[in-house]
Amino acid sequence: MFSEYSKIVKDGLWLNNQAFVALLGLCPLLAVSNTVINGLGLGLATTMTLVVSNTVVSLIRNFVPDEIRLPVFVLVIASVVTMIELAMNAWFFGLYKILGIFIPLIVTNCSIIGRAEAYASKQRADKAFLDGLSMGLGFTFALVTLGSLREIIGSGTLFAKAELMFGEAAKTWQIDVITDYSGMLLAILPPGAFIGLGLLIALKNIIDTKVKQRKPAHIQIPIQAAQEQ
Amino acid sequence: MNAIIKKTLSAAAILGGFSLLGLGLTSLTFHKTEAKIQENERQALLTNLKAVIPESLYDNDIVNDTIEVSDLNQGLSKPAIIYRARQKGTPVAAVMTVVTPNGYSGNISLLVAVKTDGALTGVRAISHRETPGLGDKIEIERSDWILAFDGKSLAMPKAQEWAVKRDGGHFDQLTGATITPRAVVGAIKNALLYFKHNQVRIFSTTESTPEGGN
């Protein structure tokens, strides 16, 4: 039972990461990952959408006939995103202004209808909830990683404009990683996002290969240990 | 046959039910957030206005004392809003929303505040799509360049010097970007000329509707 849940979490965060492995939701990923705060903002909004839409889709899965399930899922997702957009406009106005069109465009992020159709419509609500949370956090992780990479290389800072999300107290959070840095335009513009994403996927593949290579050497000991437990 | 109709109807009813539910929930959220969103937008506007014109200069409700003019931003279908600052009813300054299409990439929107004596109290770039790292230095968050206009008028520098240095004018261009500053300088000059020639009309109507008296 426990392993089933931990598999959901592992899938979402790493093994089936929506951005690095499934390569879904590339449009917002590439457009909004120019700073950490922008990435975090859109990532959390997407996570919120995934959690709510996955849970709702799972709860209604037995009442909705197969023929109309997709229109119903789209309705659910569109309503959730509209509500999140209004809420962000009301309570995170500065961030809303910066993310702009990408908030309503969460509707078109394929990973949301993808998780609803492939997972939530077939699973219990608690698992669908956890799946939405893990997939969303995995996507946020990708956005924040790419965002910090591009922010450091592009403008030499980290956590710039944190006050848009965390209030006035966060104004001092900005870290000048490289002082007196004139910036590197390529990293801020969309081509830099593609190159950065490519490098991160390569890094992930290297890590996965290394882990796989190391496994055979250890494999006998963990199995015995597991049996003893 | 009957079974098919029944199935179709029930599917339609379920879909309709979900549409109504979705509609209801979004309208509820809309009504809960509407006031807050309007207040945010008002605050954002007020912050921008405060940046271009000191609050001590006027005592009227500048956000609502507006006039819309269609001949300020030539070639745009949307009329330009002008906020009018008054002290005890006497006009002291006007804040014009100036849009220029001459930038490097799309329209540049500016707030241009000018006193009745023709001197600028401040200019800010409100929205633009200029190149990050180059043209975006017109933003106050990125550089002090836009502050060079404070206190300037058509008399100082002289009207023919209202250009960037590369074009023989008074104002600095930005490193790596000439088109953007050229567009901004040109737009501010136009706004000043417009204000000079239409000052009476700008302040004359007390109605804030575009039809009010013109």
Interface residues (C-beta under 8 A of the other chain):
Chain A: N34 F63 V64 P65 E67 I68 P71 V72 L75 V76 A78 S79 T82 M83 L86 A87 N89 A90 W91 F93 K97 G154 S155 G183 L185 I188 L189
Chain B: K7 S10 A11 I14 L15 F18 S19 L21 G22 L23 L25 T26 T29 F30 T33 K36 I37 N40 Q43 A44 T131 P132 G133 L134
